[in-house]
Amino acid sequence: MNKYEDLKIWQKAMDLVELIYELMKDMPADEIYGLTSQIKRCSISIPSNIAEGAGRNSNKQFAHFLSIANGSTTELETQILLVQRLKSCSEHKIKPILDICIEVKKMNFSLQRSLNKE
């Protein structure tokens, strides 16, 4: 079992959730039960799946949950790109989120690769 709080990918994913919640404050009120809610749930899924995988009994299971987290990261990117296209938030607030998504995906692939070697 890995101590998930020590994983840099988990820490970065938690930073991403904080940025998402801050960004969602700027979203139109009519989106609170639509896109805003979906984006928040999606972002929370990323560190949650990393933590759940770290708590599993095998590297294979951990890699599986990292794969799910990667899917959530890609889903989040898509939703943020939609926010950008809808001009619901300024681009200077969106870019750092997209940059962290890319960073989390790179970290995820590296961690999955290392787990598959063991």
Secondary structure, 3 states (H helix, E strand, C coil): CCCHHHCHHHHHHHHHHHHHHHHHCCCCHHHCCCHHHHHHHHHHHHHHHHHHHHCCCCHHHHHHHHHHHHHHHHHHHHHHHHHHHCCCCCHHHHHHHHHHHHHHHHHHHHHHHHHHHC
